Amino acid sequence: MLHRAFGVAGKAARRLLPKKPDRLTATDVQAARQYIADYWTKLVRSHTQNDESLLGVPYPYLVPSFDETASFDYNELYYWDSYFMVQGILDEEHKELTTGILEDLLYLFERYRVIPNASRTYLTGRSQPPFLTSFIFDIYNAYNMDKAWLRRVMAIAEQEYMTVWLGTRKPNERLVYRGLSRYYDINYLHDLAEAESGWDMTPRFSRKALNYLPVDLNALLYKYEVDFAHAARLLDNEVSAAKWDTAAEARKKTMNELMWDQLKGLYYDYDYKKERQGTVSSLASYYPMWAGMVTEKQAHALVKSLRRFENKGGLATTDALPIGQFVPGSMPVQWAFPNGWAPLQFIVIEGLLKYGYHEDAERIARKWLKNNLDWFTEYGVFLEKYNVTNPDKPPQKGVYPSQTGFGWTNAVFERLCQQFINEK
């Protein structure tokens, strides 16, 4: 009986401890990487003229997915999908494509005064999480772009920052409370503002997205301010750099005051209407780490808090939710436990690397790679999201059909192979 009790206790302890993932080799991932390399051509679109609802852009771009058998199809350019998709192809072979995608985003802003959710007329009433300055510096560093180019594109990014994300009235009423911004949609509907977050749907905002100051959005805007300061110094404009330093510090201070929970070691979205933190623990908490705005002490706390999200197949989007997986109003949520998403794995892993937590970054990366690879080996496809608690089971469904392909999953898989498999 005692032996049996120890056996049960041992199993319980093993479930609580992060499991070391299987050691993947370059040979293990070779077929998957070849599939990804071949798949990019299926995602390339070129639409230089407006065509009914599809907006024309000057250069070829990538769509999130393509499946001839699916009833759900993509032909439009998406904002944050594009940022994550290029993470796997920042090389000379794809230079024309990746730089062209960035120019398309800049073109959309200059023409419509917003980088829309996607290049459709009916999606110009909202944007998506703003990764523009990060995209710019990825291209600048990957291809050694000149300073004249940097000056031009950062000037457009500053306009986007001021017009869209710091707007105070329609069509961009986002700056709403103590210098912080919210997600928004011109129709002033909570669910459509939630769609701007990219997390459609999620329990984070309790179907009241317009009432919340999101952690991820404001960390992204902090990153903009830091990037503007960096660009200004590269362009020998110390006065402008100092201005952006001040803006970044002010945002960081307010975010720490309103959103940081020292006891839980996580950031939380802030309900500015009720003047209190939200209650859902999510991977949005790690955007500040990715953006480089946390202290070493906060970074340590965030690493300890990974146990809330870490599972056999990677990081869950939120910690465990009550049975039912619905937000109020019976809306199915896919940006929640038990689902894991490639962009969020990427954000967390990059944040860990930035603060020197290489072992934790590699452990999570290898879990995610193994999850993706096992599904590919079994079914011959990559998914837009995965079940990280039971990787052999399908992910939780959302409000639209699950997609295969899949652009940002492919890109992050390739990027993580470059970082953690190639060098081994």
C-alpha positions in Angstrom: 0.0 0.0 0.0 2.8 2.4 0.9 4.6 1.6 -2.3 1.4 2.3 -4.3 1.0 5.7 -2.5 4.6 6.7 -3.4 3.9 5.7 -7.0 0.8 7.9 -7.2 2.7 10.8 -5.5 5.5 10.3 -7.9 3.2 10.5 -10.9 1.6 13.6 -9.6 5.0 15.3 -9.0 6.1 14.4 -12.6 2.9 16.1 -13.9 3.8 19.3 -12.1 7.4 19.4 -13.2 8.3 20.7 -16.7 9.0 17.6 -18.8 12.2 17.7 -20.8 11.3 17.4 -24.5 12.7 14.8 -26.8 15.9 15.9 -28.4 15.1 16.7 -32.0 17.9 16.6 -34.6 18.3 18.3 -37.9 17.4 15.0 -39.6 14.1 14.8 -37.6 12.9 18.1 -38.9 14.2 17.9 -42.4 11.0 16.8 -44.1 8.9 19.3 -42.2 11.3 22.2 -43.1 11.2 21.1 -46.8 7.4 21.2 -46.7 7.6 24.7 -45.3 10.1 25.9 -47.9 7.9 24.5 -50.7 4.7 25.9 -49.1 5.6 29.6 -49.3 4.9 29.8 -53.1 1.3 28.7 -52.3 0.8 31.7 -50.1 2.1 34.4 -52.4 -0.5 36.7 -53.9 -0.2 39.7 -56.2 -3.1 42.2 -56.4 -2.0 45.7 -57.6 -5.5 47.0 -58.3 -8.7 47.2 -56.2 -10.9 44.2 -57.0 -14.4 44.5 -55.5 -13.6 44.4 -51.7 -10.0 43.4 -52.1 -7.6 46.4 -51.8 -4.7 46.6 -54.3 -1.2 46.9 -53.0 2.0 47.5 -55.0 4.0 44.3 -54.2 3.4 40.6 -53.8 2.5 39.5 -50.3 1.8 36.3 -48.2 -1.7 35.2 -47.1 -2.0 33.1 -43.9 -3.1 29.8 -45.5 -4.1 28.0 -48.6 -6.1 24.8 -48.9 -7.9 23.8 -52.1 -10.3 21.6 -50.1 -11.3 24.2 -47.5 -14.5 26.3 -47.7 -12.6 29.2 -45.9 -10.1 31.0 -48.2 -7.6 33.9 -47.9 -6.6 36.3 -50.6 -5.9 39.4 -48.4 -2.8 40.7 -46.7 -3.0 40.7 -42.9 -1.0 43.0 -40.6 0.3 41.0 -37.7 0.3 37.7 -39.6 2.7 39.3 -42.1 5.1 40.2 -39.3 5.3 36.7 -38.0 5.4 35.0 -41.4 8.5 36.9 -42.4 10.3 35.7 -39.2 11.0 32.4 -41.1 12.2 34.0 -44.3 14.5 36.9 -43.4 17.1 35.7 -45.9 18.6 36.8 -49.2 16.4 34.4 -51.2 13.2 36.1 -49.9 14.5 39.7 -49.7 12.3 41.0 -52.4 9.2 39.4 -50.9 9.8 40.4 -47.3 10.7 44.0 -48.1 7.8 44.2 -50.5 5.4 43.1 -47.7 6.6 45.9 -45.5 6.2 48.4 -48.3 2.6 47.1 -48.8 1.8 47.8 -45.1 3.3 51.3 -45.4 1.3 51.9 -48.6 -1.9 50.9 -46.9 -1.3 53.4 -44.1 -0.5 56.2 -46.5 -3.6 55.6 -48.5 -6.1 54.8 -45.8 -4.5 56.4 -42.7 -4.6 53.0 -41.0 -3.0 49.6 -41.6 -6.2 47.7 -41.7 -6.9 44.3 -40.1 -6.5 43.0 -43.6 -6.6 44.5 -47.1 -10.4 44.4 -47.5 -12.6 47.5 -47.7 -14.8 46.1 -44.9 -11.7 45.6 -42.6 -10.5 49.2 -42.7 -12.4 50.1 -39.6 -9.9 48.5 -37.3 -6.2 47.5 -37.3 -4.3 44.6 -35.7 -1.5 44.5 -33.1 1.1 47.1 -34.2 4.4 45.4 -35.1 5.4 48.0 -37.7 8.6 49.3 -36.1 9.7 45.8 -35.2 9.1 44.8 -38.8 11.1 47.8 -40.0 14.1 47.0 -37.8 14.0 43.3 -38.8 14.3 44.4 -42.5 16.9 47.1 -41.7 19.1 44.6 -39.8 18.6 41.6 -42.1 19.5 43.5 -45.3 21.7 46.4 -44.2 19.3 49.0 -45.5 20.6 52.5 -45.7 19.7 55.4 -43.4 17.7 57.3 -46.0 15.4 54.2 -46.2 15.2 54.1 -42.4 14.4 57.8 -42.2 11.5 57.4 -44.7 9.9 54.4 -43.3 10.2 55.4 -39.6 8.5 58.7 -40.5 5.5 56.7 -41.8 5.6 54.6 -38.6 5.5 57.7 -36.5 2.4 58.8 -38.3 0.7 55.5 -37.7 1.6 55.7 -34.0 0.2 59.2 -33.6 -2.8 58.9 -35.9 -4.1 55.4 -35.1 -2.7 54.3 -31.7 -2.8 57.7 -30.0 -6.0 58.9 -31.6 -8.6 60.4 -29.2 -11.7 60.4 -31.4 -13.3 58.6 -34.3 -12.1 56.9 -36.4 -9.3 56.2 -33.9 -10.5 56.6 -30.4 -7.8 54.5 -28.7 -5.9 56.8 -26.3 -8.4 56.8 -23.4 -6.8 56.7 -20.0 -3.6 58.0 -18.4 -1.6 57.9 -21.6 -2.5 54.3 -22.4 -4.4 52.9 -25.3 -7.0 50.3 -26.1 -8.1 48.1 -29.0 -10.8 49.7 -31.0 -13.1 49.4 -34.0 -14.9 52.3 -35.8 -18.2 50.6 -35.2 -17.6 50.9 -31.4 -18.5 47.3 -30.8 -16.7 45.3 -28.1 -16.4 42.1 -30.2 -14.9 44.0 -33.1 -12.4 45.8 -30.9 -11.5 42.3 -29.6 -10.9 41.3 -33.2 -8.4 44.1 -33.5 -6.4 42.4 -30.7 -6.0 39.4 -33.0 -7.2 37.3 -30.0 -10.7 36.7 -31.4 -12.1 35.3 -29.2 -10.5 35.4 -25.8 -11.7 35.5 -22.1 -9.3 38.3 -21.4 -11.8 41.1 -21.9 -15.0 39.4 -20.8 -16.7 40.5 -24.1 -16.0 44.2 -23.1 -12.8 44.9 -25.0 -13.4 48.6 -25.3 -13.2 48.9 -21.5 -9.7 47.4 -21.3 -6.2 48.7 -21.6 -4.4 45.6 -23.0 -1.0 44.6 -21.8 0.2 43.5 -25.2 -0.9 46.6 -27.0 0.7 49.0 -24.6 3.9 46.9 -24.6 4.0 47.1 -28.4 3.6 50.9 -28.2 6.4 51.0 -25.6 8.5 49.1 -28.2 7.5 51.7 -30.8 8.8 54.5 -28.6 12.1 52.6 -27.9 12.5 52.0 -31.6 11.8 55.6 -32.5 14.5 56.6 -30.0 16.9 54.1 -31.5 16.2 55.3 -35.0 16.7 58.9 -34.0 20.1 58.1 -32.6 21.1 56.2 -35.8 20.1 59.4 -37.6 22.0 61.6 -35.3 19.0 63.3 -33.8 19.6 63.2 -30.0 16.8 65.7 -29.2 14.2 63.4 -30.8 15.7 60.4 -29.2 15.4 62.0 -25.7 11.8 62.8 -26.4 11.0 59.2 -27.2 13.0 58.0 -24.2 10.8 60.1 -22.0 7.6 58.8 -23.6 8.7 55.2 -23.2 9.6 55.7 -19.5 6.2 57.3 -18.8 4.4 54.4 -20.4 6.4 51.8 -18.6 5.8 53.6 -15.2 2.0 53.7 -15.8 1.8 50.1 -17.0 3.7 48.9 -14.0 1.4 50.9 -11.7 -1.8 49.6 -13.3 -1.0 46.2 -14.7 1.8 44.5 -12.8 0.8 42.1 -10.0 3.9 41.5 -7.9 2.3 38.6 -6.0 1.4 36.6 -9.1 4.4 37.7 -11.1 2.4 38.6 -14.1 0.9 41.6 -16.0 -2.9 41.9 -16.3 -5.1 43.9 -18.7 -6.6 46.9 -16.9 -10.3 47.6 -16.9 -10.1 51.4 -16.9 -13.9 51.8 -16.5 -13.9 49.9 -13.2 -10.3 50.9 -12.4 -9.1 47.4 -11.6 -7.0 44.6 -13.2 -8.6 41.9 -15.2 -8.6 38.4 -13.7 -7.4 36.2 -16.7 -3.8 35.2 -16.6 -2.5 35.1 -20.2 0.7 35.1 -22.3 0.0 38.7 -23.1 1.9 39.2 -19.8 5.1 38.3 -21.7 4.9 41.1 -24.3 6.6 43.6 -21.8 9.5 41.1 -21.5 9.8 40.8 -25.3 9.7 44.6 -25.5 12.6 44.9 -23.0 10.7 47.0 -20.5 10.8 44.7 -17.4 13.4 44.7 -14.7 15.6 41.7 -13.9 13.4 41.1 -10.8 10.2 41.2 -12.9 11.8 38.9 -15.5 12.7 36.4 -12.8 9.1 36.5 -11.6 7.7 36.1 -15.1 9.9 33.0 -15.6 8.6 31.5 -12.4 5.1 32.1 -13.6 5.6 30.1 -16.8 4.4 27.1 -14.9 0.9 28.4 -15.2 1.1 28.0 -18.9 3.6 25.4 -19.7 2.3 22.0 -20.8 3.5 18.9 -22.7 3.2 20.6 -26.1 4.2 24.2 -25.3 2.6 27.2 -23.7 -1.2 27.5 -23.4 -2.6 30.9 -24.2 -4.2 31.3 -20.8 -4.0 29.4 -17.6 -6.7 26.7 -17.1 -10.2 28.0 -17.5 -13.5 26.7 -16.0 -15.2 23.8 -17.9 -17.0 25.0 -20.9 -14.4 27.2 -22.5 -16.9 30.1 -23.2 -16.8 33.7 -22.5 -20.0 35.4 -21.4 -22.6 35.2 -24.1 -21.7 31.6 -25.2 -18.9 32.7 -27.6 -16.4 30.0 -28.2 -12.8 31.1 -27.4 -9.8 29.8 -29.3 -7.3 32.2 -27.8 -7.3 30.4 -24.5 -6.4 27.2 -22.7 -5.7 24.5 -24.0 -4.7 26.1 -27.2 -1.2 27.3 -28.1 -0.4 29.7 -30.9 2.9 30.1 -32.7 3.1 33.9 -32.4 2.8 33.7 -28.6 5.5 31.0 -28.3 7.7 33.2 -30.4 7.1 36.3 -28.2 7.8 34.4 -25.0 10.9 32.6 -26.3 12.3 35.9 -27.6 11.6 37.6 -24.3 13.4 34.8 -22.4 16.4 35.0 -24.7 16.5 38.8 -24.3 16.9 38.4 -20.5 19.3 35.5 -20.6 17.0 32.6 -19.9 18.3 30.4 -22.6 17.5 27.1 -21.0 13.9 28.0 -20.5 13.6 29.3 -24.0 15.1 26.1 -25.5 12.9 23.9 -23.4 9.7 25.7 -24.5 10.9 25.8 -28.1 11.6 22.1 -28.3 8.2 21.3 -26.8 6.5 23.4 -29.4 8.6 22.0 -32.2 7.8 18.4 -31.1 4.1 19.2 -30.9 4.1 20.7 -34.5 6.3 17.9 -35.8 4.2 15.0 -34.4 1.1 16.5 -36.0 2.9 17.0 -39.3 4.3 13.4 -39.2 0.8 12.0 -38.6 -1.3 14.2 -40.9 1.1 16.0 -43.3 0.1 19.5 -42.4 0.7 22.3 -39.9 -2.1 23.9 -38.0 -2.9 27.6 -37.1 -3.1 26.5 -33.4 -2.4 23.4 -31.3 -3.7 21.6 -28.2 -0.8 21.9 -25.9 -2.2 19.8 -23.0 -3.1 16.9 -25.2 -1.0 17.3 -28.4 -2.6 14.2 -30.1 -6.0 15.8 -29.9 -7.3 18.7 -32.1 -7.2 22.3 -30.7 -10.3 24.0 -29.2 -12.5 25.4 -32.0 -13.2 29.1 -32.5 -15.8 31.2 -34.2 -14.3 30.4 -37.6 -13.1 27.1 -39.0 -9.7 25.8 -38.0 -7.1 26.3 -40.8 -4.2 24.2 -42.0 -1.1 25.3 -43.7 -0.2 27.5 -41.9 1.8 30.7 -42.5 2.9 31.9 -39.0 3.1 28.3 -37.7 5.4 27.4 -40.5 7.5 30.6 -40.0 8.0 30.1 -36.3 8.8 26.4 -36.7 11.5 27.3 -39.2 12.8 30.2 -37.1 13.0 27.9 -34.0 14.8 25.3 -36.0 17.3 27.9 -37.1 17.8 28.9 -33.4 17.7 25.6 -31.6 18.3 22.8 -34.0 20.9 24.1 -36.6 23.4 24.9 -34.0 23.3 21.7 -32.1 
